[in-house]
Amino acid sequence: MLPFKLVYSDGYYLPIGPHVFPAQKYKLIHDRLLAERIASTTDFLTPQPASDDDILRVHTPEYVGKLKQGRLSPQEELAMEIPYSPELVRAFWLAAGGSILAAQRALADGIGFNIGGGFHHAFPNHGEGFCMIHDVAVAIRKLIHDTVIRHAMTIDCDVHQGNGTAAIFAAHSPNGAPLPSAAPRPLERRREASMTLGAAGEVFTVSLHQHNNYPAWKPPSSIDVNLPDGTGDDEYLAWLDQALSSAFRHSEPQLICYIAGADPYAEDQLGGLSLTIDGLKRRDELVFRAARTRGIPVMVTYAGGYARNVEDTVTIHCNTVAAARETVDRTAARHS
């Protein structure tokens, strides 16, 4: 039995037809965790869909209405890059409910997993990049609304910048107006990594991503680490360590939401970084270790993963569960 819970439902399957997004990966992860005895059936919890009130704490009534009534324009559906259907809406509402439950379990157990979610490209008024609803933001806003937490941090290690996260949690000026952000601009070629530190609001946002990749316009996170093409394990981990140290100097979150994308992998079809499967597990260990050292609960979601061999994506995601278990075990051994 794991010392934390895994939230999963067969309803996470996204009915999108043939697509670069491997819609079957959630069930494959669930089945692999059981087959390799990383988890048992008692470790899994089944979520309920988020309520409309939960969704509306992040998304606009107009956008939610369009989704519920099937009124997206062709341009809006094109931006989402997945075909609209009522079944798809139900899957995203369920994923958001899963992230709420995983966050609640993280506060109870120290760690909580949503075997799904991490749809970090969704904005309050539209979807982008395979993302319809921003489940992580919904979970954070739900917990803040319920006065369970006051401050949170997102640590986004997907290969693509969390533009929706940055926009939703953009810091505000004293008069309540959003701070200005840069206008959309073409990607500039970058040969060296860089880290920028921006303003922080109730949610401190950290994004470690490939610079020369989607999205072309990257709204400023609290910390953005812009990595050049081909970045490998050691350089990536050094930048992640530096970003985490800086983040914890500027923020004292009561919950970390870790978006553990599998797409920094060297064999990913939509990525251009060069991390190995082992390097990605070391990445996970670094995040869990940093959180455990500070006594901060971690909620995990999975985000992207588009390896040429889908089994590699499944391995990377399963390793995140294994890394969490090993981190908990090491902590317990030191205190025994």
Buried (B, 14 or more C-beta within 10 A) or exposed (E): EBBBBBBBBEBBBBEBEEEEBBBEBBBBBBEBBBEEEBBEEEBBBEBEBBBEEBBBBBBEEEBBEBBEEEEBEEEBEEBBBBEBBEEBBEBBBBBBBBBBBBBBBBBEBBBBBBBBBBBBBBBBBBBBBBBBBBBBBBBBBBBBEEEEBEBBBBBBBBBBBBBBBBBBBBBEEEEEEEEEBEEEEEBEEBEEBEBEBBBBBBBBBBBBBBBBBBBEBBBBBBBBBBBBBEBBBEBBBEBBEBBBEBBBEEBEBBBBBBBBBBBBBBBBEBBBBBBBBEBBBBBBBBBBBBBBEEEBBBBBBBBBBBBEEBEBBBBBBBBBBBBBBBBBEBBEEEEE
